[in-house]
Amino acid sequence: MKKKDLIFYAGAAVLMAVSAQGVSADELVSNEATTTEGNQVQAEKAPEVAVAEKSVAPVASNYVAPANVTEQPVAPVNKAAASESGTPSVEKATEASTTEKEETPLPSNTGSTTFFNTGAHAPAGRSTDVAVQPKSFVDVSSHNGDISIGDYRTLANKGVGGVVVKLTEDTWYKNPNAENQIRNAQAAGLQVSTYHFSRYTSEEAARAEARFYIAEAQRLNLPKNTLMVNDFEDAKMQPNINRNTQAWADEMRKNGYTNLMFYTSASWLDENNLRKKGPVNTAQFGLQNFWVAQYPSPKLSVNDAKSLRYNGKAGAWQFTSQAELLPGKHLFDHSVDYTGRFTANAKPAADPTEGSLSGKIDIVNNDTMTGRFDVVISNVKAPNGVRTVSVPIWSETGGQDDLVWYTANRQANGTYIVNVKAENHKNSTGLYNVHLYYVQNNGQMTGVGGTTTTVAIGKKNQTPVSADLTIAKSEKDGTFTITAKNLQGFDGYKEVKIPFWSHANGMKDIIWYTPSRQADGSYTVTAKASDHENADGKYEAQVFYVDAQGQNKFVKKAFIDYTATKPANAVAADLTITKSEKDGTFTITAKNLQGFDGYKEVKIPFWSHANGMKDIIWYTPTRQADGSYTVTAKASDHENADGKYEAQVFYVDAKGQNKFVKKVFIDYTASKPSADLTITKSEKDGTFTITAKDLQGFDGYKEVKIPFWSHANGMKDIIWYTPTRQADGSYTVTAKASDHENADGKYEAQVFYVDAQGQNKFVKKAFIDYKNQSRPTGTLLIQNNNKDTGTFDVIIKDVYSPKGVQTVQVPTWSDKDGQDDIRWYEATRQANGDYKVSVKASDHKNSTGKYHVHLYYIQNDGSRIGIGTTTTDVEVRNAMTKTQAAIKNVNATNGTYTVAVDQAPQGRQIKNIRVAAWSKAHQENLYWYSATPTGMHTEITVSANNHGNEAGNYTTHVYVDYKDGGVEGFNLGQTALSPRNQKVNPQTTYYSQRDPRWAGKYYGVSNVDQSGCVPTSLAMTFTDILGKTILPTTVADYLYNNTDSFNKGEAGTDSDGIVAATRNWGLKSQLINGAGGIAEALMAGKHVLAAVGNSQFTSDPYTHELVLHGYDNGRTYVRDPYNSGNNGWYSINYLHSIKSKDPMDNKLGAPFFSIFA
């Protein structure tokens, strides 16, 4: 459970303010009133209906119940709590008479992009003769988080053609998610527009905000024809709004941004459908250039909005802020487009993840010292496209008790990656299981495949590596002082390195500094901005230490903003490059020098882009009679690289500082040497003959070199041969396969010549395939696997041994009961040289399931050698015997019944069973159950708790997935349930972690006030159950002194700590999955500890532990150890919807535990 350590160090006053607020403002904090985007009222989420939450094991499903599933509407959880957190910018309609409503003024501390109902009786609002664009659009900000390409495609499929992305606010805030939101929307084919949230109250401030907005648009490389929106809704802006907004628009147009629109509430406009007219002069800016917010009802549909056509003379109308376009995610502001300026350029892109189900799993970077590995998933496709790639991983140790469901991150190349650490799996070693699931764009979870890998852990560092890294700057002197101090965990290090660079140059100016050690053990170095092209903007430093093996180990990074002091007279020069590709030379000239007052000399660095500045040379050009400077560079001094070359001109000022002036580029193609390169082989002798002939363009060369290696060994066996010159001018050399580990597969040779400067110059490459005939070979194939008769054939191809093959043996046995049915077959040679064995299940005790097939040779010298293995699945079907499904154990008052499924003794083998149950006419309370059979008889319990505890006739459909890929469905009809509300009164013991008696007591890295929510929640629970006083400090003492779960390394308590403490007090704990499981535990009178995330109880990135006890009609009583003002009755579905996603809380699989005697 992570608590508010950073907030704690910021001061008690800030802590109390954050504690009182249950919601988050935008990402940064300013001196202005809190800005919120979107309705901040927390809403209960309806339970997920497409995936079972109480399954025996994760199961993929491509089948749905016969009728469509509709979502339940959501409602606010706690209006009082929401209103304390900050006031969203809303238009409230107060009733002036029985037929019309009058608008009240906006609160002075508002500033969001949302507006509530301005009145449903607005006769002038509809414009039925106005054309409406077929596609709608949404707007997003940081509150929507990172939106995937798949999510955008889902929006496009729902008729959304454009997205308006918040870039900036005032002159201090930039949306940190903007770049991701823009790029993904573009990839999905949506039209991208942007908006700036304005705060200006003067013309000067308006122009400054416009420039700030423009700078961010330029940083994101947005074209100047992008639609740029001014969002003004802060009540402080209303005086002089027209004059100030005109100044904003003039500044935008002056900088080339002419595609402008204005967003605000209908109540701000002088032409609206309300009783009171606003201060904005629409004639001055053009009513068609306004995007107007007005909400006739809280959840108006887009089709209804297109029919109503409010504000039809404007450019667009935002009709709701409550659009549930991506169920389970942040709500969207939704708008219709009248003029097409927001959606006309939408070009929906094909989803690259749509196609036949596929996915390839690769395990890479398996670090046996640290117990880490990466999972790379490629070729990701599913019939409905892929929304999320999920990778459940667990070790063989202890079953699935260390199971973690990872969400893979999409890479730029279309692959997905998961980083796995053994420490997140109880530091288990040995075999790990890696499975792959997709959540498709229609919400279905589908299993794709799986693999395994082996994990090992070497000696772990006892002290975590850390350091404090700071950067101080002198913009006057153009210098930075970088200091690394408080070094920890650097045992056995050789030296410290500090790379430093400007973000403006994209690491092209990076320099690796070696800092000097100070008397206090810190390291420091001074860097000059002139060594980094005097770039303005963000600079970055990182600190590394070089370990005993000479490896660079990253420790920490730091940033600083910098603005170079500009000379009084503008510095300028004309810089040109001319080339002679025939001579391989460049002439670089700098002329018309301006502002070089007091300079000492001129420098011209020059390099090829192909070599990434590795060939840079700083030339000192010669001054000409006309005041220009010139120098000639040779391509041979830059590795004769092809492609783009770059020159820059600097002057050295009176202080000896390099001052950047200008850069220029040129493309170059060098004259190429050539040769014919061939490889011949003798697989019998294990040799290769490599020949280079018809050499051209080798003028002045010293010698010829031929590197040669096998691809199988990844260049580890490379040898640089010096071939012998032949009478005809060719060069030849003979290589032995034994010098290259006798590797099979592809071999590669390259030919180089050594030029007059001693440099190796590449000319050509050649390849050859090779098969080593010095070791035995053999390939096992399974054919003719008859699922009805339980028979199959084993085919052995490529039978070979250097010692000769006397007999081919094929030992075969089933997985069942070890090797008690093993049989050693002798294969029969076929006419084509292959060998064959026919296997019958009747010869193996009629066992079904996995069979193991191994291959051995008896060689001519009598020795036996193992060649290879494979497996196959065997079934013996009885087509006349069917799987049976039925309902039993109906308990109407408890709201439960049992679905029983029996596999036929000789029937098709069942892989998985899925049950869909619902009672409402349109499947609103549909819930999926799933189970994997462990025997011939399987039972699945259906509980009304998972269906909203509704009374009625429950329809039950059963889907049986067979191992042969088939599916069989059963309609079990309807079952009547009339569940009673099992009310359980809560217990009321309450402790506060902020109690002065223990709030300041420290354990490890933090104190009870900041990270004691779990010990405090456990103390309340233990006191309730045991009937005696158990204090938070008693629980905290136990956790800190007897486990590694509390405040060790990071603040908070993990799931292992909850289990350990419960066991220590003689009680039991049980992991709970799903809202239905929570309800069952509470109805049974059990206590539940719940870890929650961003909500009224805590704010990201922290999580918090609550005590749940008592039950009444789907609600439970919450005790909050941090803020007693939050204590009260809450919906169980809501509490489940805000569950923590932090690995610390989900270490054992879920963040909910029942505790009982």
C-alpha positions, -999 to +999 in steps of 0.1 A: +000+000+000+018+032-012+012+063+008+019+101+005+056+103+012+063+131-012+034+151+001+046+145+036+079+161+029+062+190+012+047+200+045+017+193+068-004+221+053-002+206+018-009+172+032-041+183+049-052+200+017-046+170-004-063+147+021-094+168+021-096+168-017-108+135-031-100+143-067-070+155-088-067+188-106-045+189-138-010+176-135+007+208-123+001+232-095+000+269-100-009+299-079-043+300-096-074+284-083-076+246-089-085+238-125-104+207-132-112+191-165-143+170-168-170+162-142-151+153-111-180+135-094-170+099-088-195+075-104-201+038-097-191+016-126-214-012-136-197-046-133-179-060-164-203-084-181-182-100-208-155-117-188-160-139-157-144-126-125-146-159-105-131-183-130-111-213-119-084-203-144-080-176-171-099-187-202-102-172-237-137-168-251-148-160-286-185-167-280-212-145-266-247-152-253-274-151-279-287-116-271-268-083-270-254-070-238-263-034-227-245-014-201-262-002-169-263+036-164-239+049-138-247+073-110-227+096-086-214+079-055-211+108-031-221+142-042-210+159-010-175+144-013-173+156-049-183+191-042-155+195-016-128+188-041-130+218-063-157+233-084-160+224-121-170+252-145-207+246-148-237+265-160-265+259-135-300+266-145-322+280-117-359+279-122-374+314-128-409+302-136-426+270-144-417+273-181-382+288-183-349+288-165-325+316-159-287+313-158-267+321-127-232+337-129-202+314-131-182+309-098-150+330-098-126+300-092-138+280-122-119+271-153-127+236-167-138+225-201-172+213-191-207+229-188-238+214-173-274+217-183-283+253-194-320+245-196-340+220-216-364+247-227-344+266-252-366+272-282-342+293-301-314+267-297-326+243-324-317+249-361-333+221-380-324+236-413-287+235-405-265+208-421-248+185-397-215+167-405-219+129-405-190+125-380-188+138-345-157+147-325-144+146-289-119+167-269-092+152-245-068+164-219-044+149-194-074+135-174-081+111-203-046+098-199-028+080-228-053+068-253-042+039-275-045+036-312-070+008-306-091+030-284-092+057-311-102+031-336-131+022-313-141+058-313-139+060-351-161+029-353-187+048-332-188+077-357-161+099-342-140+117-369-120+142-349-102+148-316-093+182-301-063+178-278-054+202-250-019+215-255-014+243-230-030+265-202-020+301-193+018+304-198+030+277-174+012+244-181+017+218-209-004+187-213+022+158-207+000+134-226-005+156-256+021+141-279+009+105-273-028+116-277-020+133-310+002+107-326-021+078-318-052+097-331-033+105-363-024+068-366-060+059-363-070+083-391-088+109-370-085+146-377-064+163-349-072+198-337-058+215-305-070+239-278-054+263-253-071+269-220-070+307-215-065+328-183-056+362-197-071+394-183-051+419-205-040+423-240-004+417-231-013+385-212-034+373-242-005+377-266+019+360-242-005+330-239-008+329-277+030+327-280+032+300-254+005+280-273+024+284-306+057+273-291+042+240-279+025+234-313+058+240-330+076+216-306+051+189-315+056+196-353+020+205-359+014+222-393+002+258-393-031+249-409-040+229-378-073+241-363-063+260-331-090+267-305-091+294-278-109+279-248-121+309-226-144+302-197-127+316-165-151+342-151-122+366-143-117+370-181-152+385-188-141+422-184-126+434-217-131+398-231-135+410-267-105+434-268-082+409-251-094+380-273-088+401-304-052+406-292-048+368-288-062+362-323-039+389-338-008+373-322-018+339-336-023+352-371+009+372-370+028+339-365+010+322-394-018+305-375-050+316-392-072+285-387-088+297-354-119+289-335-132+299-300-147+276-274-170+288-246-204+284-230-236+296-247-241+319-218-210+339-227-223+348-262-244+378-271-263+356-296-276+326-277-308+307-268-309+319-232-327+347-215-295+365-206-270+376-233-233+372-227-204+397-231-188+381-262-194+400-294-200+371-319-201+396-348-165+406-341-152+371-344-179+355-366-205+332-350-195+304-374-160+304-356-175+294-323-176+260-307-204+263-282-210+242-250-246+237-239-261+205-224-298+201-227-296+168-207-268+151-188-264+121-212-277+133-246-269+108-274-251+120-306-282+110-328-304+132-306-279+160-307-279+159-345-317+160-344-318+190-319-291+210-337-286+235-309-264+266-317-268+257-354-253+290-366-221+283-348-193+261-361-199+232-336-219+223-305-206+204-275-237+186-262-224+165-233-195+159-210-207+125-200-202+104-232-194+068-223-177+060-256-150+037-241-168+019-212-147+016-181-125+046-190-127+083-185-159+100-198-156+122-230-168+156-240-188+150-272-196+175-300-213+177-333-196+195-362-217+219-384-191+233-407-167+203-411-137+221-397-132+195-369-139+163-390-136+169-427-100+156-429-107+123-410-094+093-429-100+062-407-070+039-409-071+002-410-064-016-377-031-034-382-041-058-354-072-071-373-068-105-389-066-142-381-057-149-345-019-149-342+009-139-318+045-149-314+061-150-279+099-145-275+118-145-243+148-121-245+173-105-221+171-134-196+195-121-169+205-150-147+223-127-122+193-105-114+164-128-122+150-106-149+138-112-185+117-095-212+087-110-231+084-097-267+051-104-285+050-099-323+026-106-351-003-094-328-036-100-346-072-109-337-105-110-357-119-079-340-085-061-335-065-060-303-072-034-276-050-048-248-022-075-248-022-093-214+005-116-203-001-137-171+032-151-157+039-174-127+065-198-115+061-235-111+070-231-074+038-230-052+013-234-081+000-200-092+005-182-058+029-157-075+007-151-106+009-116-120-012-103-150+010-079-170-003-055-196+023-054-224+035-020-237+032-014-275+065-005-292+070+018-322+077-013-344+043-028-336+056-054-311+046-055-274+070-059-245+067-069-208+096-065-183+096-093-157+114-094-124+117-124-102+112-102-071+076-096-083+071-134-081+084-141-046+120-144-061+111-179-073+136-196-096+133-224-120+106-228-147+082-199-153+050-201-173+042-173-198+007-172-213-007-147-239-042-132-240-058-105-261-087-082-251-102-076-285-119-043-294-153-058-288-143-065-252-137-103-255-107-119-239-091-145-261-063-169-253-035-170-279-007-192-267+020-198-241+057-207-235+081-213-206+115-200-196+140-208-168+149-181-143+180-180-121+192-154-096+228-147-087+241-129-056+220-098-051+233-064-041+227-057-005+227-019-008+205-003-034+224+019-059+214+056-055+228+091-057+216+127-055+222+145-088+219+183-092+226+208-119+234+245-112+237+270-141+251+304-149+234+318-179+256+348-178+288+327-181+271+299-201+282+272-177+266+243-158+279+227-125+268+191-122+272+174-088+266+138-078+266+132-040+254+108-013+266+078-034+252+045-022+258+009-034+288+018-056+309-011-041+339-020-062+333+007-088+362+019-110+350+055-119+320+078-122+307+091-156+283+119-163+268+122-198+253+157-205+234+170-235+207+194-247+172+181-256+171+206-285+198+188-303+185+153-296+216+140-280+238+149-310+258+172-286+262+146-259+295+146-240+306+119-214+323+138-187+346+123-160+339+143-129+364+151-101+360+135-067+356+160-038+367+158-002+332+149+009+330+120-015+309+138-040+317+142-077+315+174-097+321+187-132+316+220-151+301+219-186+300+248-211+269+256-231+292+264-260+302+228-261+266+220-267+259+245-295+246+270-269+212+254-273+183+269-254+157+247-236+160+216-215+194+200-207+198+165-192+225+150-171+228+113-160+252+097-136+267+062-142+293+042-123+317+018-140+316-016-122+343-041-117+336-057-151+339-023-168+302-020-175+284+014-173+256+012-147+229+039-148+220+055-114+200+087-118+191+116-142+184+153-136+172+182-159+175+220-161+161+247-183+186+271-199+184+303-220+217+315-235+226+351-231+224+366-266+250+391-280+239+427-285+245+425-322+229+396-340+254+370-350+251+357-386+271+342-415+265+326-448+278+290-448+281+269-480+295+235-490+306+225-525+317+190-534+337+170-559+326+134-558+353+125-583+381+139-561+363+130-528+366+166-514+344+193-499+350+230-499+334+248-469+331+286-470+318+310-443+313+346-455+293+378-447+302+374-410+281+396-387+283+402-349+317+385-344+331+415-324+362+406-304+364+371-318+397+351-316+392+326-344+367+307-365+361+269-362+342+246-386+333+211-374+324+187-402+311+151-401+290+125-419+255+116-406+261+080-415+287+076-388+268+095-362+295+122-355+322+094-349+342+110-377+338+146-367+369+169-373+371+205-361+388+224-389+404+258-386+396+276-419+419+301-436+408+338-438+405+351-474+411+386-487+374+393-488+370+385-451+355+350-457+369+317-443+374+285-462+386+250-457+388+218-478+379+185-463+385+150-477+358+123-477+385+098-470+390+115-436+354+107-429+354+070-438+342+078-473+307+076-460+277+081-483+247+102-475+243+135-457+272+155-444+269+185-419+291+215-414+287+241-386+305+274-381+316+287-346+336+317-335+357+317-304+349+348-283+372+369-261+367+345-232+377+315-253+342+302-256+329+285-288+298+303-300+276+285-325+265+305-356+250+284-384+248+249-399+245+236-435+242+202-451+251+184-484+245+149-498+275+129-511+280+096-529+315+082-530+331+064-559+328+027-550+354-001-552+340-035-564+350-072-566+334-106-573+333-127-541+325-164-542+325-193-516+327-230-525+324-258-499+332-294-493+308-307-466+326-340-467+360-324-459+345-296-438+362-268-458+353-236-476+373-219-504+368-181-506+378-162-537+378-125-545+385-116-581+380-088-607+391-062-582+382-026-592+390+008-575+416-006-551+441+021-560+469+025-535+457-004-513+481-022-489+465-056-486+432-076-488+413-090-458+385-115-457+365-119-424+345-152-423+320-165-397+289-186-391+255-170-384+246-196-359+273-183-335+265-147-341+300-136-352+316-151-320+337-174-343+347-146-367+383-150-382+400-123-403+418-142-430+447-127-451+441-144-485+469-152-510+473-133-543+471-155-574+487-151-607+455-138-623+453-110-596+426-127-576+428-135-539+419-169-523+419-185-488+407-219-474+387-219-441+379-250-420+344-255-404+362-269-374+376-234-368+341-222-366+327-247-341+314-269-370+282-248-370+254-257-393+235-231-413+245-199-431+281-187-433+291-152-444+324-138-460+332-102-466+361-087-485+379-055-474+410-037-487+433-017-465+439+018-479+470+040-478+460+053-444+457+018-430+419+019-429+397-012-437+374-004-466+344-027-471+337-040-507+313-069-508+298-098-490+288-134-499+269-162-482+267-200-483+247-227-465+265-256-448+255-290-433+279-306-410+281-343-418+302-351-387+273-357-362+241-377-362+208-363-376+172-373-375+138-356-377+106-369-359+072-363-375+037-373-362+012-383-389-022-399-393-033-390-357-068-406-357-089-391-329-116-418-332-093-449-330-065-435-308-037-444-334-009-424-350+023-430-370+058-418-362+079-409-393+117-405-389+135-386-417+171-376-423+184-407-405+222-404-404+252-412-381+289-410-389+292-444-372+263-459-393+228-468-381+221-504-372+186-500-356+162-470-352+144-472-318+113-452-308+104-454-270+068-441-266+046-436-235+017-416-222+018-388-197-006-407-174+009-426-144+046-419-154+062-444-177+041-474-167+030-479-203+063-473-221+070-494-251+103-495-272+094-497-309+119-506-336+111-485-367+108-501-402+127-486-431+105-474-460+113-473-497+121-436-496+147-441-469+124-428-441+116-450-410+081-456-396+064-468-363+026-472-359+013-466-324-020-477-308-035-464-276-046-500-269-009-509-265-006-482-239-035-491-215-059-470-237-044-439-221-054-406-237-038-372-235-002-363-241+022-390-255+060-387-254+080-400-284+118-402-282+143-412-309+175-434-304+200-450-328+219-483-322+250-475-342+272-500-360+296-501-331+268-512-308+265-479-289+232-462-284+227-424-290+197-402-283+187-380-313+155-361-304+120-360-289+085-348-296+049-352-282+014-356-295-021-357-280-042-389-283-080-393-281-103-423-283-138-410-292-171-427-289-194-407-312-226-423-297-219-409-262-226-372-255-215-346-229-243-340-204-253-306-188-279-299-162-290-276-133-293-288-097-291-276-061-315-246-067-318-224-036-342-196-046-340-177-013-301-177-013-301-169-050-279-198-061-280-229-082-254-253-097-246-261-133-233-296-136-214-309-167-203-345-172-178-357-198-187-389-215-163-418-205-153-424-242-164-390-255-146-359-267-123-344-241-134-311-225-109-283-225-130-256-209-166-248-198-183-214-200-217-205-185-237-173-194-265-164-171-289-134-169-324-125-158-331-091-174-348-090-208-319-073-226-291-091-207-283-060-186-271-083-158-253-109-179-224-126-162-200-152-176-187-180-154-158-202-165-141-234-153-114-258-164-124-295-156-102-314-133-121-347-138-150-361-156-176-341-135-175-303-132-198-281-112-201-242-115-222-222-090-244-194-103-251-167-077-275-137-079-248-117-062-230-115-096-262-103-113-272-073-091-290-096-066-320-094-089-351-117-084-365-133-116-362-161-141-325-167-149-317-180-184-286-203-185-265-212-216-236-235-214-207-236-239-183-266-238-150-261-256-134-294-266-097-301-270-102-309-307-112-272-312-149-279-314-176-261-293-210-275-282-238-254-267-266-263-242-297-241-234-307-251-199-338-229-199-349-206-170-345-210-133-365-189-108-345-171-080-359-148-053-328-138-033-334-120+000-313-091+011-289-106+037-283-075+058-253-076+080-247-048+105-211-034+106-188-033+136-175+001+145-141+000+160-121+029+146-085+039+148-068+068+129-033+065+116-030+102+123-037+098+160-010+119+178-002+088+200+015+071+171+013+092+139+049+104+142+064+070+150+089+059+123+094+024+109+121+023+083+116+048+055+083+064+067+060+069+097+025+057+107+009+090+096+022+085+061+023+048+054+004+032+083-030+026+066-025-013+065-014-017+102-042+006+113-068-012+091-056-046+105-058-033+141-094-023+136-102-057+120-084-077+147-100-057+175-135-064+160-130-101+155-110-110+187-130-087+210-098-072+226-078-041+219-051-044+193-034-011+186-020+000+152+015+002+167+012-035+179+005-046+143+032-022+129+058-036+154+051-071+142+052-063+105+084-043+107+103-067+130+091-100+116+085-095+078+100-077+048+065-063+039+063-030+057+084+001+049+113-019+037+128-002+006+096+018-001+068+031+021+038+009+026+027-027+032+024-054+005-001-082+003+023-107+020+022-085+051-016-087+053-015-125+051+014-128+076-002-105+102-036-122+100-019-156+105+001-142+135-031-133+153-046-167+147-070-156+120-076-167+084-074-146+052-086-154+017-079-136-016-111-122-033-117-117-070-146-096-083-174-075-067-195-107-063-168-123-042-166-092-020-204-093-015-204-130-006-177-124+020-195-094+036-229-113+036-211-141+055-201-115+082-164-114+072-142-083+072-127-073+039-094-052+035-096-033+003-067-015-015-080+014-036-065+038-061-073+073-075-106+083-059-120+104-031-099+083-007-065+090-023-048+105-054-024+090-079+003+078-077-006+066-041-029+039-030-048+034+003-062+006+025-098+006+037-118-017+061-151-030+047-177-047+070-215-051+069-238-055+040-271-039+029-285-042-007-252-042-025-235-016-002-210-019+026-198+002+055-163+017+049-138+028+076-110+050+063-080+050+087-067+083+072-099+104+070-128+096+092-149+120+072-150+094+045-165+067+068-200+055+056-220+032+033-207+028-003-216+007-033-195-025-035-194-021-073-180+014-069-153+002-045-144-026-068-141-001-097-115+020-079-094-009-069-056-004-068-035-015-097-002-012-079+019-044-080+025-040-042-013-044-036-018-071-063+013-092-054-009-122-047-033-116-076-059-090-063-061-061-038-090-075-017-087-100+012-114-113+035-103-119+072-122-142+095-118-165+125 
